[in-house]
Amino acid sequence: MKFLRASILLTTALMASLRLHAADPEPLREAPRPASPSDLGVGRLVPRLELKPISGSRFRLGRSKDAKATVVAFTSTTCPVTQRYGPTLAALEKEFSARGVRFVFVNPVESDTATSAKEMAARLGWQGPYVRDTGGRIAKALGARSTAEAYVLDAAGTVVYRGAVDDQYGIGYSKDAPARRHLARALEAVLAGTGPDTAATTAPGCTLDHGGPVTADAKPTYHSRISRILQQHCAECHRDGGVAPFSLASYQDVAGHAAMIGRQVGKGVMPPWFAAPIPGEPSPWMNDRSLPAADKADLLAWLATGRPEGDPADAPLPRRYTTDWEIGVPDAVVTLPAPIPVKATGFMPYENVFVKPDLGGERWIQALEVRPSAREVVHHVLVFVLPPGESESDRRRRGDTAGGNYLAAYVPGNNRLTYPDGFAKHIPAGSTLHFQLHYTPNGTATRDQTSLGLVFARTPPRHEVRVAAISAKFEIPPGAANHEVKGRIPVPLDARLMSFMPHMHVRGKAYRYELELPDGKARTLLDVPRYDFNWQLLYRLNEYIDAPAGSVLRGTAHFDNSTNNPANPDPSKSVQWGEQTYDEMMLGYFEYYLPSVAPGTDSGLALGRALRDGSALFNQLDRNRDGKITPEESPSPAQFRAADADHDGIVTRDELRDFLQKRKKK
């Protein structure tokens, strides 16, 4: 593919030399970023600290009978960022105090005087107690890292949010208005009895010495500590009405399943999360389900040392779970036209159902949710978009080696997705939705009629969320215990990577994503050393990763086709690509967007299709945008002559596509 390589190098050499031959300098501006809730103590019981405000009587932090929630806002009279946030906190206090929220203002800066603190509180109109933390006792107990940090505690004293007030102010910048009101959204969630969509962020301000998580009790009990760990990491599935086989909502539930909990947690099977951590670095994943080391140690130690129940007064508030759509009321619901019978025992091949919904034209999708009616037997569901012109037979024949049509997925505990404001997925007018459903009989015959809920973007998005997949042809030899398959996909346009979802079948053993930059440097994006077909997990990034044009995304999969794999249908069989679970797949899905390409435009074709139809490359070479490539625009005279099939001195879009497909086959 000299023609392709030459064109990419021609259009990106200068950019690559400027960007990639030297390390990026430390940014001068700092905005709030999503952070790991577990690492920052979200879900823990706060210490019952006695606080003395600069005016008024002493009180204790923690469980509250008078407030539905408490905000602990760290502040300072001398930090510029916290000074800017003074009016914002005053407005939030006014807005939420009428709804039962108490605000507590804590100043941990020893050099700030009591006089300046009183003047600041009076000038801003703060009504809640103002506490001078001159010895840093409160900041140390809560692990506060910044004077701009805010905590939200529910009425049981559980930390439900920790981080920035919003993103209007930070280090080195100010905006006219915030785009993300983190603290306000967290308060709305706790008042509704649910968890916030963003439970932790960084909080750029004046740095403190005490950074860390909320401190925990030295001797955890079920009510003070273990119940919160289970609520934070397990109860979404392990509850009445959940998809797990038993509930973990009470002490009796947990004690009755203690041995199994210890076994699965000790093996790292539960909670289901298989991304390898990066030693010494915070988790890069927005939806990280892993059990933090401290939580895991406390849980296993509690299970092994008598399982003390503790004081019921320390118990967390019960979490509320909706029985309706979790994304809110959908704008459209697409349901399978008829229920699918699921037998009681044995194996069921994939079901493929094609539905042509009436969405009223093209739609941009802001949020989506897959809801089976018989969740207990649904292993997973994948939903794909077939745009007009792609038939059901085309889809069945092609499989999904490119991945560009992927829309939504369901696996227990992972059934919904909401994109940030300004981002959306596209469903062209007249599209067909392909539901691929995998059922696992559980001993009782039943029927399932899965639905897909869609929330439309209210305004056209700034960026289109697109999907591609790394794939490769393969043949796994009989008995191979660690067969390696590698795939690659070139990046023809500057892109930003948003998430990853590896997909293999029951012989899948491990999967790794890597990015090779134009200068040859490489980095690991996601390493899944223990792949589990039972959990089709999506790994969503906190911060999107740049993949400049000329990069290559690589996927490396390992398969176990040996007798040591108990899920292996037939170790004596040579295995190739196929739709059913007794066949195999090697797919590394990834979501991305193209920063410089308008949503829905042809020049932003999915990366997985860019090499197949040549449009992205054609647009790069056709510099004067006249719909044809001339010899002057071609970086290779020899390749130009080979692509000019009718020898008329120009290369059309169709000629380039045909040329690339022939070269790819070679």
Phi and psi in degrees as a GROMACS rama.xvg file:
@    title "Ramachandran Plot"
@    xaxis  label "Phi"
@    yaxis  label "Psi"
@TYPE xy
-60.4006  -36.5229  LYS-2
-58.7547  -46.3085  PHE-3
-67.0805  -47.1691  LEU-4
-62.0097  -41.7101  ARG-5
-63.1021  -41.631  ALA-6
-67.7311  -40.3964  SER-7
-64.7187  -43.9963  ILE-8
-64.2757  -38.0334  LEU-9
-61.9134  -41.4189  LEU-10
-87.0115  -12.3528  THR-11
-123.123  -1.18309  THR-12
-60.6161  -47.2665  ALA-13
-64.1245  -43.8853  LEU-14
-61.6877  -43.0302  MET-15
-64.3906  -40.7697  ALA-16
-65.4574  -35.1519  SER-17
-73.5807  -38.4496  LEU-18
-84.9118  -38.2086  ARG-19
-116.15  -7.58735  LEU-20
-88.1193  -2.54418  HIS-21
-140.504  151.145  ALA-22
-66.054  139.855  ALA-23
-64.5388  136.008  ASP-24
-70.4526  158.923  PRO-25
-61.327  128.356  GLU-26
-63.8347  145.001  PRO-27
-80.4561  -24.4242  LEU-28
-109.034  145.983  ARG-29
-136.958  123.095  GLU-30
-111.383  162.924  ALA-31
-59.9287  141.71  PRO-32
-128.713  149.226  ARG-33
-58.6737  145.103  PRO-34
-133.588  166.603  ALA-35
-72.0252  116.673  SER-36
-58.2755  -42.3188  PRO-37
-65.5502  -39.4999  SER-38
-63.6595  -26.2296  ASP-39
-101.48  12.3059  LEU-40
83.5081  11.1112  GLY-41
-64.7096  133.338  VAL-42
98.387  -5.85128  GLY-43
-92.5851  159.471  ARG-44
-82.7554  128.117  LEU-45
-75.2704  151.723  VAL-46
-62.0561  146.741  PRO-47
-84.2908  80.343  ARG-48
-85.6181  140.131  LEU-49
-90.0403  126.692  GLU-50
-117.518  140.651  LEU-51
-118.076  109.362  LYS-52
-74.4501  166.429  PRO-53
-68.0533  -19.1199  ILE-54
-146.719  144.989  SER-55
101.078  -178.904  GLY-56
-92.6268  162.862  SER-57
-65.8819  155.271  ARG-58
-153.506  166.071  PHE-59
-106.908  140.832  ARG-60
-86.8021  140.076  LEU-61
136.661  -136.406  GLY-62
-60.674  137.035  ARG-63
-130.398  133.433  SER-64
-90.0014  -23.1876  LYS-65
-96.0956  -19.2204  ASP-66
-117.939  139.081  ALA-67
-74.832  -23.8688  LYS-68
-159.903  156.858  ALA-69
-128.602  132.798  THR-70
-103.003  125.326  VAL-71
-106.958  107.772  VAL-72
-107.832  115.371  ALA-73
-77.8237  140.215  PHE-74
-151.478  178.34  THR-75
-161.297  149.187  SER-76
-84.1528  -9.02338  THR-77
-117.961  -6.40419  THR-78
-88.1312  122.064  CYS-79
-59.2647  -38.4482  PRO-80
-66.0257  -45.4182  VAL-81
-69.9644  -29.7843  THR-82
-63.1227  -41.0098  GLN-83
-65.2522  -32.061  ARG-84
-82.1598  -5.22825  TYR-85
-55.0409  -53.6795  GLY-86
-62.9671  -34.137  PRO-87
-63.6479  -44.5419  THR-88
-64.9435  -37.2057  LEU-89
-62.9679  -41.5627  ALA-90
-67.4782  -39.6812  ALA-91
-66.6241  -40.0636  LEU-92
-61.3337  -43.0265  GLU-93
-64.2763  -40.2472  LYS-94
-68.0652  -41.7368  GLU-95
-101.205  -17.9685  PHE-96
-62.6442  -33.2072  SER-97
-68.0736  -14.1117  ALA-98
-105.561  14.4781  ARG-99
93.7418  19.2756  GLY-100
-103.296  130.755  VAL-101
-101.725  138.381  ARG-102
-108.037  134.018  PHE-103
-124.121  127.914  VAL-104
-107.534  125.469  PHE-105
-119.898  126.384  VAL-106
-109.744  107.288  ASN-107
-94.1993  8.16572  PRO-108
-92.5481  111.565  VAL-109
-62.8497  -30.9728  GLU-110
-78.7566  -12.9318  SER-111
-71.0662  130.661  ASP-112
-85.8172  158.54  THR-113
-62.4595  -36.3616  ALA-114
-63.79  -46.4042  THR-115
-65.777  -33.6393  SER-116
-65.4348  -45.1309  ALA-117
-63.3502  -42.2274  LYS-118
-63.4363  -40.9606  GLU-119
-64.1977  -47.5217  MET-120
-61.7412  -41.1882  ALA-121
-68.5404  -42.3583  ALA-122
-63.8075  -37.9542  ARG-123
-85.7027  -15.3201  LEU-124
79.5792  23.2435  GLY-125
-64.3189  134.282  TRP-126
-100.359  -26.5424  GLN-127
-74.284  165.381  GLY-128
-61.8114  140.5  PRO-129
-111.519  120.338  TYR-130
-115.34  125.982  VAL-131
-88.4717  117.99  ARG-132
-101.069  66.0567  ASP-133
-64.6317  -31.0169  THR-134
-92.4065  -0.860981  GLY-135
75.028  15.3002  GLY-136
-63.8847  -43.2342  ARG-137
-71.224  -44.6892  ILE-138
-60.5829  -39.8797  ALA-139
-67.1471  -42.6798  LYS-140
-64.8436  -35.6726  ALA-141
-91.9725  -8.92593  LEU-142
71.6646  27.8064  GLY-143
-61.8734  139.694  ALA-144
-110.196  -15.3647  ARG-145
-152.628  152.064  SER-146
-72.0629  -9.28279  THR-147
-101.644  10.488  ALA-148
-85.7452  142.382  GLU-149
-127.562  143.516  ALA-150
-117.02  144.098  TYR-151
-117.213  123.21  VAL-152
-111.69  138.594  LEU-153
-81.9924  -177.423  ASP-154
-67.3781  -17.01  ALA-155
-92.2354  4.4283  ALA-156
81.399  17.9161  GLY-157
-90.378  134.596  THR-158
-73.3842  117.357  VAL-159
-107.93  -15.4886  VAL-160
-152.789  145.58  TYR-161
-148.44  126.756  ARG-162
155.902  -146.633  GLY-163
-79.3683  155.233  ALA-164
-67.0355  -49.7709  VAL-165
-163.886  -165.154  ASP-166
-111.256  21.1786  ASP-167
-72.4815  -35.9643  GLN-168
-125.605  152.444  TYR-169
-163.296  -159.23  GLY-170
-80.9231  115.481  ILE-171
83.0303  12.7298  GLY-172
-157.386  159.293  TYR-173
-143.425  143.077  SER-174
-116.951  159.947  LYS-175
-67.5322  -32.5764  ASP-176
-153.701  153.48  ALA-177
-76.5558  148.571  PRO-178
-94.4252  -27.9516  ALA-179
-131.124  112.301  ARG-180
-94.4291  77.0275  ARG-181
-59.0155  -49.4127  HIS-182
-65.9002  -43.699  LEU-183
-62.6806  -41.83  ALA-184
-67.3145  -35.8628  ARG-185
-65.5515  -40.2484  ALA-186
-66.1833  -40.3038  LEU-187
-60.0618  -40.53  GLU-188
-67.0961  -45.1415  ALA-189
-68.1768  -34.1139  VAL-190
-67.9171  -26.9895  LEU-191
-87.0045  -3.93943  ALA-192
78.901  18.693  GLY-193
-118.887  179.308  THR-194
-96.6793  147.272  GLY-195
-68.121  151.082  PRO-196
-67.5287  -32.7409  ASP-197
-116.984  110.28  THR-198
-96.0615  -11.5046  ALA-199
-157.847  140.126  ALA-200
-141.636  167.794  THR-201
-73.8452  163.163  THR-202
-137.533  84.1341  ALA-203
-59.0589  125.086  PRO-204
-167.669  -150.817  GLY-205
-86.5825  121.243  CYS-206
-68.4058  139.398  THR-207
-106.999  167.628  LEU-208
-87.0374  -3.24354  ASP-209
-107.558  17.8142  HIS-210
-52.7875  142.94  GLY-211
154.289  -177.674  GLY-212
-78.8818  169.167  PRO-213
-62.4324  135.092  VAL-214
-70.4079  150.156  THR-215
-111.951  166.244  ALA-216
-63.8659  145.302  ASP-217
-66.7708  -34.159  ALA-218
-122.172  88.5877  LYS-219
-67.6995  143.142  PRO-220
-114.467  173.577  THR-221
-59.6281  -49.6819  TYR-222
-71.527  -34.3735  HIS-223
-83.4235  -28.2067  SER-224
-135.885  -52.9142  ARG-225
-66.1755  -40.4196  ILE-226
-60.5273  -34.3499  SER-227
-73.1461  -37.2765  ARG-228
-60.6971  -46.4025  ILE-229
-67.7667  -38.7562  LEU-230
-65.1064  -38.6452  GLN-231
-71.8815  -36.4795  GLN-232
-115.903  -16.1932  HIS-233
-125.795  -30.5635  CYS-234
-69.5729  -18.8851  ALA-235
-57.06  -36.035  GLU-236
-102.336  -40.0789  CYS-237
-89.0313  76.9617  HIS-238
-156.259  167.253  ARG-239
-61.5726  125.394  ASP-240
87.1514  -4.03656  GLY-241
-82.9557  174.929  GLY-242
-86.2432  -11.8579  VAL-243
-74.7817  158.645  ALA-244
-72.4558  -16.4572  PRO-245
-150.142  159.893  PHE-246
-89.9998  150.315  SER-247
-126.031  40.3278  LEU-248
-90.9354  -9.148  ALA-249
-135.739  165.519  SER-250
-60.0966  -41.0232  TYR-251
-64.0601  -39.8371  GLN-252
-58.9507  -46.0904  ASP-253
-69.2059  -44.9405  VAL-254
-61.3406  -37.4168  ALA-255
-69.0229  -22.3944  GLY-256
-117.326  21.7276  HIS-257
-58.1459  -44.3668  ALA-258
-63.8788  -42.114  ALA-259
-69.0323  -39.5029  MET-260
-59.1817  -48.069  ILE-261
-59.8298  -40.2596  GLY-262
-66.4703  -49.0515  ARG-263
-71.2259  -39.192  GLN-264
-68.1924  -41.9318  VAL-265
-61.7488  -34.9048  GLY-266
-79.5398  -11.6063  LYS-267
78.8726  18.3669  GLY-268
-83.3154  -32.6218  VAL-269
-125.22  141.716  MET-270
-63.6969  153.048  PRO-271
-70.9146  107.647  PRO-272
-160.269  122.722  TRP-273
-122.384  7.57449  PHE-274
-72.9686  130.9  ALA-275
-67.8031  132.678  ALA-276
-70.0307  157.496  PRO-277
-97.1599  113.08  ILE-278
-55.2044  129.699  PRO-279
77.6034  2.72258  GLY-280
-123.751  150.469  GLU-281
-67.1528  157.902  PRO-282
-63.5651  134.241  SER-283
-85.7293  2.91652  PRO-284
-101.331  126.837  TRP-285
-64.2365  -35.3321  MET-286
-110.641  32.6096  ASN-287
-57.7543  119.688  ASP-288
-99.5401  -1.43073  ARG-289
-64.2603  152.895  SER-290
-86.8826  116.164  LEU-291
-57.466  153.736  PRO-292
-56.6113  -41.6013  ALA-293
-65.8411  -41.6797  ALA-294
-65.6565  -42.8798  ASP-295
-62.8652  -43.953  LYS-296
-63.2452  -43.4051  ALA-297
-64.9859  -42.3804  ASP-298
-64.5837  -47.4117  LEU-299
-66.8532  -38.2351  LEU-300
-65.2507  -41.4624  ALA-301
-63.2066  -41.7156  TRP-302
-63.1163  -31.5765  LEU-303
-91.6854  -6.55965  ALA-304
-125.997  48.2034  THR-305
91.1838  -11.0822  GLY-306
51.7488  59.7221  ARG-307
-61.9586  137.275  PRO-308
-81.9896  -38.0988  GLU-309
79.2805  -165.726  GLY-310
-88.0783  120.819  ASP-311
-57.9827  -21.7578  PRO-312
-65.787  -19.0345  ALA-313
-86.0975  -1.77289  ASP-314
-64.8487  148.59  ALA-315
-74.0737  163.142  PRO-316
-67.5559  144.608  LEU-317
-66.0079  141.29  PRO-318
-82.4065  139.398  ARG-319
-94.9662  134.606  ARG-320
-121.714  128.44  TYR-321
-74.8453  146.211  THR-322
-97.3116  0.997954  THR-323
-106.394  -165.817  ASP-324
-64.8413  129.946  TRP-325
-78.4333  -17.2878  GLU-326
-89.5581  6.54908  ILE-327
90.6315  -175.447  GLY-328
-69.5985  118.41  VAL-329
-68.806  152.719  PRO-330
-78.4506  -24.7095  ASP-331
-150.88  144.6  ALA-332
-125.191  124.873  VAL-333
-109.498  117.566  VAL-334
-116.704  144.355  THR-335
-53.9943  138.279  LEU-336
-64.6807  -22.9623  PRO-337
-149.657  150.038  ALA-338
-63.1229  147.082  PRO-339
-102.227  121.949  ILE-340
-67.8864  133.116  PRO-341
-116.785  119.39  VAL-342
-73.0407  168.67  LYS-343
-76.0763  -38.0962  ALA-344
-136.764  168.94  THR-345
89.6939  -159.233  GLY-346
-112.285  142.79  PHE-347
-124.067  129.626  MET-348
-69.3906  166.45  PRO-349
-57.2667  141.888  TYR-350
-99.5835  134.516  GLU-351
-120.81  117.421  ASN-352
-123.589  132.378  VAL-353
-112.725  125.76  PHE-354
-127.14  131.961  VAL-355
-104.662  98.8889  LYS-356
-81.4669  156.955  PRO-357
-99.1758  96.2407  ASP-358
-100.437  4.74619  LEU-359
74.971  29.9565  GLY-360
111.632  -168.827  GLY-361
-66.8918  150.021  GLU-362
-138.449  144.265  ARG-363
-104.124  126.868  TRP-364
-102.482  117.768  ILE-365
-88.6371  -35.6289  GLN-366
-147.149  151.762  ALA-367
-149.222  153.682  LEU-368
-150.646  130.723  GLU-369
-101.012  126.25  VAL-370
-127.44  100.344  ARG-371
-68.5954  150.936  PRO-372
-86.6157  -17.7122  SER-373
-128.199  71.2041  ALA-374
-59.6365  -26.9613  ARG-375
-65.0715  -18.4266  GLU-376
-115.985  1.89797  VAL-377
-93.715  113.8  VAL-378
-75.0556  -53.8744  HIS-379
-161.727  160.765  HIS-380
-133.198  133.359  VAL-381
-118.806  138.481  LEU-382
-121.321  130.879  VAL-383
-123.122  153.151  PHE-384
-101.11  125.304  VAL-385
-104.346  104.313  LEU-386
-68.1196  163.175  PRO-387
-53.4855  135.877  PRO-388
100.748  -17.9989  GLY-389
-103.504  117.175  GLU-390
-87.6542  168.106  SER-391
-61.6192  -38.8742  GLU-392
-66.8315  -36.0792  SER-393
-60.4526  -44.7577  ASP-394
-63.7855  -45.3179  ARG-395
-64.3781  -40.1862  ARG-396
-69.5977  -40.5377  ARG-397
-78.4282  -26.7034  ARG-398
69.7095  -134.688  GLY-399
-143.842  55.961  ASP-400
-71.9243  -16.8413  THR-401
-100.653  -36.1213  ALA-402
83.248  -3.81821  GLY-403
-67.1982  -15.0131  GLY-404
-95.6986  0.882007  ASN-405
-67.5074  132.113  TYR-406
-116.338  -51.4689  LEU-407
-150.158  163.461  ALA-408
-143.969  154.984  ALA-409
-131.808  132.622  TYR-410
-147.952  148.459  VAL-411
-48.9951  125.44  PRO-412
84.9763  0.321269  GLY-413
-147.761  81.5505  ASN-414
-128.398  2.21761  ASN-415
-142.85  159.856  ARG-416
-153.727  129.814  LEU-417
-123.718  128.813  THR-418
-92.9746  151.269  TYR-419
-61.2199  159.766  PRO-420
-55.7367  135.839  ASP-421
93.285  -4.67755  GLY-422
-120.847  141.68  PHE-423
-162.351  157.803  ALA-424
-96.7878  154.445  LYS-425
-108.294  132.691  HIS-426
-119.191  107.781  ILE-427
-63.6748  153.517  PRO-428
-59.223  138.589  ALA-429
80.0234  11.621  GLY-430
-73.6861  158.929  SER-431
-111.52  140.664  THR-432
-100.733  129.979  LEU-433
-104.163  114.297  HIS-434
-95.7473  121.231  PHE-435
-109.174  116.64  GLN-436
-120.085  134.095  LEU-437
-117.427  120.071  HIS-438
-107.757  144.729  TYR-439
-124.6  101.348  THR-440
-54.3496  141.446  PRO-441
-121.523  18.3058  ASN-442
103.482  -12.5409  GLY-443
-129.873  124.322  THR-444
-66.9213  140.75  ALA-445
-154.168  -172.418  THR-446
-136.533  146.022  ARG-447
-128.576  139.349  ASP-448
-134.971  84.1957  GLN-449
-67.6979  146.569  THR-450
-125.271  155.302  SER-451
-122.331  120.348  LEU-452
-96.5016  137.849  GLY-453
-127.096  131.841  LEU-454
-110.135  123.912  VAL-455
-83.5114  144.779  PHE-456
-65.2383  136.96  ALA-457
-76.6615  -24.1105  ARG-458
-133.969  157.045  THR-459
-56.3985  136.307  PRO-460
-74.1804  156.371  PRO-461
-74.858  -33.0682  ARG-462
-134.566  139.272  HIS-463
-92.6172  124.962  GLU-464
-78.7301  120.109  VAL-465
-116.96  163.45  ARG-466
-133.257  137.075  VAL-467
-136.568  176.9  ALA-468
-147.195  136.747  ALA-469
-79.6556  132.137  ILE-470
-146.483  172.166  SER-471
-162.228  150.521  ALA-472
-74.7519  150.724  LYS-473
-160.682  164.067  PHE-474
-145.19  114.892  GLU-475
-89.7734  120.068  ILE-476
-66.6617  154.19  PRO-477
-57.7425  135.472  PRO-478
76.7996  -0.571461  GLY-479
-68.0598  123.483  ALA-480
-89.6482  -18.946  ALA-481
-150.706  56.2547  ASN-482
-76.2244  128.022  HIS-483
-98.7286  135.701  GLU-484
-130.265  131.276  VAL-485
-117.66  139.892  LYS-486
-131.999  162.458  GLY-487
-149.351  153.551  ARG-488
-144.218  118.412  ILE-489
-67.9233  152.686  PRO-490
-105.652  104.083  VAL-491
-83.0506  -16.3584  PRO-492
-134.429  152.113  LEU-493
-55.291  129.419  ASP-494
-136.887  161.085  ALA-495
-124.683  128.502  ARG-496
-88.0356  135.789  LEU-497
-112.561  -36.5619  MET-498
-162.591  168.831  SER-499
-139.382  146.617  PHE-500
-147.565  98.959  MET-501
-71.5864  144.675  PRO-502
-137.215  116.594  HIS-503
-136.749  -179.583  MET-504
-106.035  -152.378  HIS-505
-72.3885  -12.9466  VAL-506
-90.9381  -5.59494  ARG-507
-62.2752  133.069  GLY-508
-119.908  -40.096  LYS-509
-160.187  154.51  ALA-510
-147.449  139.708  TYR-511
-136.534  131.386  ARG-512
-100.184  137.678  TYR-513
-136.482  152.285  GLU-514
-119.874  121.131  LEU-515
-102.169  118.663  GLU-516
-80.1368  164.916  LEU-517
-58.6565  -25.3547  PRO-518
-88.0898  6.62257  ASP-519
94.3129  -12.816  GLY-520
-70.7634  146.666  LYS-521
-130.823  152.554  ALA-522
-143.112  148.653  ARG-523
-83.6606  129.062  THR-524
-93.6036  -43.0823  LEU-525
-152.574  130.236  LEU-526
-121.939  118.968  ASP-527
-113.442  89.7028  VAL-528
-73.1554  -19.9766  PRO-529
-128.771  91.2544  ARG-530
-80.0087  139.811  TYR-531
-129.957  113.974  ASP-532
-58.8539  -24.0163  PHE-533
-70.1616  -15.125  ASN-534
-129.771  99.2362  TRP-535
-86.1123  77.6942  GLN-536
-86.0074  142.779  LEU-537
-100.604  127.72  LEU-538
-104.813  106.431  TYR-539
-98.6257  129.988  ARG-540
-78.5065  140.546  LEU-541
-65.609  -46.5836  ASN-542
-123.795  127.364  GLU-543
-68.2852  150.804  TYR-544
-107.384  129.126  ILE-545
-72.8328  132.112  ASP-546
-124.603  91.499  ALA-547
-66.9546  155.152  PRO-548
-54.458  137.485  ALA-549
96.3496  -8.76764  GLY-550
-75.2909  169.164  SER-551
-133.369  127.672  VAL-552
-91.2922  129.595  LEU-553
-118.244  142.342  ARG-554
-126.27  133.518  GLY-555
-124.201  120.234  THR-556
-114.6  149.069  ALA-557
-124.42  139.502  HIS-558
-124.617  144.386  PHE-559
-113.725  101.557  ASP-560
-105.505  28.5427  ASN-561
-100.189  175.73  SER-562
-72.1962  -13.686  THR-563
-76.3546  -10.2727  ASN-564
-95.1694  104.949  ASN-565
-66.9603  -18.6215  PRO-566
-87.3263  -3.09211  ALA-567
-70.0233  119.949  ASN-568
-64.3702  -34.4264  PRO-569
-161.918  94.7373  ASP-570
-63.3501  -16.7432  PRO-571
-85.906  -1.74829  SER-572
-97.0639  139.27  LYS-573
-78.7543  130.292  SER-574
-113.03  134.163  VAL-575
-126.987  -176.965  GLN-576
-62.0608  137.285  TRP-577
-168.691  159.376  GLY-578
-73.3464  -33.7398  GLU-579
-85.232  162.485  GLN-580
-67.8984  -22.12  THR-581
-79.2042  -10.5093  TYR-582
-92.9831  -164.71  ASP-583
-137.849  161.223  GLU-584
-135.656  155.886  MET-585
-134.765  93.7914  MET-586
-129.675  131.4  LEU-587
-117.369  82.6846  GLY-588
-61.9243  148.414  TYR-589
-150.239  141.645  PHE-590
-94.8987  145.348  GLU-591
-157.049  170.257  TYR-592
-140.783  162.19  TYR-593
-109.764  104.561  LEU-594
-57.998  -32.4247  PRO-595
-100.099  7.75804  SER-596
-116.424  130.085  VAL-597
-67.0927  142.024  ALA-598
-56.4618  136.311  PRO-599
81.6981  -0.919999  GLY-600
-84.6824  150.749  THR-601
-66.3102  -29.3006  ASP-602
-70.1333  -9.28224  SER-603
-106.012  37.0989  GLY-604
-56.6984  151.106  LEU-605
-53.777  140.88  ALA-606
-58.6014  -33.9541  LEU-607
-65.2576  -21.8884  GLY-608
-100.15  -11.5903  ARG-609
-59.0321  -39.1064  ALA-610
-80.5448  -28.7516  LEU-611
-70.5258  -40.9005  ARG-612
-109.751  -8.34119  ASP-613
77.2908  2.70321  GLY-614
-65.0161  -43.869  SER-615
-62.619  -42.714  ALA-616
-67.574  -41.0208  LEU-617
-58.2297  -43.6691  PHE-618
-65.4601  -32.1527  ASN-619
-69.108  -40.3384  GLN-620
-80.4619  -31.8077  LEU-621
-78.6049  76.9625  ASP-622
-68.4457  -32.5288  ARG-623
-92.6888  4.08172  ASN-624
56.1385  42.0483  ARG-625
-101.117  9.11032  ASP-626
81.5838  14.6693  GLY-627
-153.775  154.031  LYS-628
-105.518  127.04  ILE-629
-101.236  165.961  THR-630
-55.9604  -34.4529  PRO-631
-66.5909  -27.1693  GLU-632
-88.0093  -10.59  GLU-633
-90.2954  134.679  SER-634
-80.4822  -8.03192  PRO-635
-138.5  106.006  SER-636
-57.8321  -40.6605  PRO-637
-65.3963  -44.2421  ALA-638
-69.5262  -32.3122  GLN-639
-61.6362  -46.5153  PHE-640
-62.1286  -37.2443  ARG-641
-68.556  -33.9963  ALA-642
-79.6495  -24.239  ALA-643
-79.4516  81.5582  ASP-644
-63.3574  -36.5187  ALA-645
-97.0316  6.21392  ASP-646
54.61  41.382  HIS-647
-102.017  8.35663  ASP-648
87.4737  3.81631  GLY-649
-136.786  156.147  ILE-650
-114.232  119.691  VAL-651
-85.7719  171.633  THR-652
-60.5123  -42.1306  ARG-653
-66.512  -39.1676  ASP-654
-64.3678  -40.8361  GLU-655
-65.1353  -41.4621  LEU-656
-60.429  -47.5915  ARG-657
-62.8259  -39.9006  ASP-658
-62.4825  -45.6486  PHE-659
-64.8406  -39.4616  LEU-660
-65.9686  -38.7523  GLN-661
-65.8468  -41.9745  LYS-662
-64.9892  -36.8993  ARG-663
-65.7351  -39.2803  LYS-664
-63.8726  -33.0117  LYS-665
